Amino acid sequence: MEVSDIEQMIKDAIELDELHVAFDGSQCKVIAVADMFGELSRVKRQQAIYGPLSPAISDGRIHAVTIKTFTPDQWQRDKMFNLPL
């Protein structure tokens, strides 16, 4: 599985302002930025990203996922602490 495959799975499911993905062969790290996250709880934010990845997790292509979600305002403030992936 390639980073582009993971990005496409997420992009097909939800509209994001920015998406950053790192994948080392089993562990996936995702940073997602969208206005919609301002209306969601932390759990719902995680579920929004985890959901589209669940088939790849279930079949073992992805072993572990770390997800960080931000609104655009939060991202402007916090991106220097969260990049690069």
Salt bridges, closest charged atoms under 4 A:
GLU18 OE1 - HIS20 NE2 2.90
ASP59 OD2 - ARG61 NE 2.91
